[in-house]
């Protein structure tokens, strides 16, 4: 798998160094990657076995490994398995299992984790009240999910520009 280059002062390319790269580099420490996403200064990958790996800046627990230690190389998010998709926001992350269950972790200032509070989580937590999810996306301070019925479920800081809602500028800490 090739990772395009540029700035890597926090290890966000997952190459094991903080050397800036001006061209794509091979990330040889991971294989069978089926999905990859990038947050502000961190990355996540899902393998064909459903394992999740993370790397990069980790000040807010966005790597999901239970710490706030920055990782220059991919580390497994050991509490997750059977994952089919991931999303990365500015400093938070989401994962969906094959059955449609959602997990979230990282910065939660605006309730972007969808777990009903604004507590930052360093390890994945299950998002209750949300099932049948087939797709996830994350913005800087918000997250969205699409369920198998085609319903969009916004959570966190909501504005008319970022999410469709009949009540713009309302913070939602749980999916509705």
N, C-alpha and C positions, 0 to 999 in steps of 0.2 A: 504494500500500500504506500503510495507517495503522499507526502504532506507538503503543500506549497509553503514556501519560506516566509521570511521577513523577521520581525522582532520576536525574540524568545527569551527576554530577560527573566521571565518567571517559569521557564520550562514549558510554555504552552504548546510547543510543537511536539513534545513527548520524546525528544531525541536523546534525552539524558544530559543535555548541556544547556547553557544559557547563551550559546554562541548564535548571533543573528545569522540567518541564511537568506541568500538572495535568489535561490532557485529551489525547486522541489527536492525533497530528501526522502529516502526510503525509511519508513518506520518499521524496522525489522523485528521489533520486540512483540508485535501482535500479528496473528494470522487468522484467517477465516473471518475477517471483519465484514459484516453485512450492513452496518449503519455507523455513521460518524457525524458528530455535530461539534460546534465550537461556541463557547460562551465568550465573555469579555476577554479573559486571559487563561482559559482552561479548555480542555477537550474531553469528550466522552466517545466511546466506541462500544458497539454491541457485536459479539461474535456469533457465529452460526449455532453455537451451543446455548445461546441465551445469556452468556456472561456479560457483565458491564465492566469496562475499564475506564479510568479517569486519570488525568494528569494536568499539571500546570498550577496556577495560583490557587490558594486554598484558604484565604483569610476568613471566609465566612462558611466554611464547611462544604463548599460547592463540589468537592470531589467525592463526598459521601462515604469516606473511609473512617469516620469517627474522630478525625483530627482536624487541625487547622494548619497542618504542615504542608508547604508547597512541595509538589512532586515533579521532578524533571523527567521521569519515565512513567509509563502507564502502570497503575496499581489496580488490582481487582476490587470492585465494590462487592465485598464478600457476602453481604446480606441479601443480594439480589440474584435470582436465577429465573430462567424461563422468560427473559425479557425479549421483546420483539421491536421496541422502538424507544428512542430517547429524545429529549429536547433540552436545550441549554439556554438560559436567560443570561442576564448580566452576571449575576452571582448566585444563581440557583439552577437546579436541574430537576428533570422529571423522567420517569421511566414507566412504560406500560408492559404488563405481562401478556402472554398469549391469550389469556381469558378475559382481558380488558380491565384488570385491576391496575390502578395508578399508584406510584410511589413518588415522593418528592423530598428534596433536601436542599440545604443551603440557606442563603439570606432570605428572611421572611418579613421584612419591614412593613410591607403593604399587604401581607396575607397571600403573596403569590404562590405559596406552597399549597394553598387550598385546604389546609388542615384545621381551620376554624380559629386560629390564633395568629399572633405575629412573632412567635418565638423562632429564632434561627435554629435549624436542625443540622447537625454534623453527620448524621446517618439517615438513610432513607426511612420515611414514615409513610404508612398507607393513607391514602386520601379517601376517607369514608364518604358515603353518599354518592359515589361516582362509580359506575360500572359500565361494562360494555363499550369501553373506549377503544377506538380503532386508530386514532391519530392524536398527536399532541403537538403543541407549539408553545414557545416561550418568548416573551419580549423582555425588555430591561426589567420591568417591575410587575409583570403580569404573565399569566399562563392561560391557555385555552385547550380544550379537549373536544373532539368530535366523537359522539357515541355511535353505536351500530345503527341506531334509528335516524342518524343524520342531525342530531341535536348538538348545538354548540353550547358549551358550558364555560362562560368566562369566570375568572376569579382574580381578585386583587384590584390594583389601581385601574380604574376604568375611565376612559375618556371617549368622546364621540369619535375621535380619530383612530383609536386603537382597538376598540371592541364594540360590537353592536349591542346596545342596551337601551331600554326605555328610560333609564335613569342615569344619564351621563355624570361622570365625576363622583360616582359612588364606589366606595371601597367594599369589596366583597371578600370575606375571609374564608368562605366555603362555596363550592359550586352550587348553583341553584338550578 
